Each structure stands twice: as structure tokens, then as C-alpha cells.
């Protein structure tokens, strides 16, 4: 990845005008279909640094050169440049390559432009026990190997559905420089096996339902472990930097998978068992036991208007009992209904994204 940084040294009394013009340049970039970049303003009284700076990341030299060409061809951008020339004493442009060490967290902590990059996964198949599972692999622009996040769906990817590959969450992870792998667990989507609601056939809220659900989700978590082992065989993936994330049933299997394998660097658990928590004491106990036995740092999070936020509050409070760091947060409500709150992972990335990104930057 490459980062362009431009520095602006304002003439006396012109700092505010320089900032105004640089912001206008970002608006022109967006109008041209280019990423806006990030503007920085000097703080304090230092005299040797630029007053205003701008940065933007590019996946390749070719992408940067195309960006330069688009600016050069724009009359609006040239007008902004001329305005800036009147109010600065000095201007600098620097292009830097991100350190190629694949273990550098900085290399995957910056913004990766997805402009012109199709958000289309590679569909693959792999075996888990007796079943053939389908998975969807997304790779960010640039050269790998990439860190990878295994993303786990909830209960609603039914066999035969056309809602297959969840590109929204994948695109967010790609913009952070991470690969994303969505496995369909057995009995879901394009994978073989018995659907969960056929295997969990007892009446909701009964002891038998609770027992059946625990057994089913435990077996599904084995699929997650197998998925991680599968992506670790791919040359595009950094095998030392694999995380796991999921929501609802996918959150529960994320938690349980993190007790069964040392493959995961960290885990993010959205709304696991939120719908079932009040009605399934065996499931509650199994999730608390799993939290005590996790093999990596984990972050529990939900929206306030989910069906129940007790999973995040109870499991997040177990940091003293767990073997690894626990982070937890109940975010403000998203939408009006419990369903809208429950789908926080799919719909609320603008809210949870910065905190999950920081969690990954620390642990992945």
C-alpha cells in the first residue's frame, strides 16, 4: 500500500484559509469519484511543521498515478490548486510505501480505497466432517498475504436463499486491509446438512429446546474451526493473523470456536443468544463456561434495543474469570424494533466500526 501526504505551510495569517481550501479540494475529489482522504491541522505552537496536511492511501502505484491523472484533468481541481498557491509559502508532496512486513499492524490499520474494486467473493468448497460447506472469500486490493476475519452469519441464511455472501461487512473489512471469509455452516445456504430448525425441533422455551440448541450450535462451531484451518492453507492469507467475528447464532459459534482452536488471534461477538438468553438456561451456562475458557481476546457488543442485552453485560463482566482480555459495550439503540437492534452488525457499522477497528489493530 502507498500513502500520499501533502504539506501546506501557510503565509502569515492564512492558516484558516489554507484549511478551507484543502477541505474544498476534498469535496472536488469526491465529485471526481476519488476518495476524500484525511485532513490534519497542526496543534500547538511548533514552528517547524506544516500548518495543514492531507493524506490518502492507495493500493498500488498504478492507482496513485490514475488518481494524479484525474486531478490533472479536472478544471475544478486546478482552480483549487491556484487558490492554494496564493496563501502558502511552501508546499510539499511525499509518497511513501507502507512497510512490507506482514506482521506490522500499521500495514493493515489504514484506509484502503475500494474505488473501482468489485466487492465480489471467490466461492469455494471445503469439507467439515461428512458435509460439504460453501465459503465466500473476499480479498482487499494490493498484495497479500492478508490478515483474515472469519465472519459468521446468523440463523437466517436458509438453504436456497439468494442472500448469500454479505458483501456489506466484507467491504468494510476490506477497506481496513483485511480479507474476509464467510462460511455457510452445515444446513445453511449453499452447504449440505440438516437445517438448524429441523434438528432443533422442540417447542421454543422448553428444556428440550434448550438442550437441542446447545448441541446444534456446538456442532456448528466446529465448522467455524474447520473454516479457519481452510483459509490458513491459502497463500493469500497470513496464517498468524486470523480473527473470528459473528452475530446472533454466529456470535455464539464465534465464542465457542474461540475455545476450540489456537488459530484465532481475537474474536468479536455481536448479540450471541440475544433472542434465546432469557429462555435457555443451559445455553446461558454453556456461553459463560466458554467465556472462562476462551483462547484469545474477545469483544462482546450489542445495540441497546436488541431482544436482550444481558449476554453482553453478563459475559462482559466475566473478565476476572477469563484467561484472556474481555472488552464489552452496549451501544445506543439502532432503529425502533428489537429486530433492527438485533441486526446491529449488518446495519450499524458506521457506529461500531471505529471501535472494532481499534480492537483489531490491537490484537490482530
PEFEN-V712248 format. One record per helix or strand. SS is the DSSP state (a for helix, b for strand). FROM is the first residue (numbers start at 1). LEN is the number of residues. If there is no record, write none. Layout:
BEGIN
ss & from & len
SS & FROM & LEN
SS & FROM & LEN
END
This chain:
BEGIN
ss & from & len
b & 2 & 9
a & 15 & 17
b & 38 & 4
b & 52 & 7
a & 61 & 12
a & 75 & 11
b & 88 & 10
a & 105 & 4
b & 122 & 7
b & 131 & 8
b & 146 & 7
a & 167 & 9
b & 179 & 5
a & 196 & 4
a & 207 & 25
b & 237 & 11
a & 249 & 12
b & 264 & 7
a & 277 & 3
a & 281 & 13
b & 297 & 7
a & 310 & 7
b & 326 & 6
a & 338 & 5
a & 344 & 4
a & 349 & 15
END
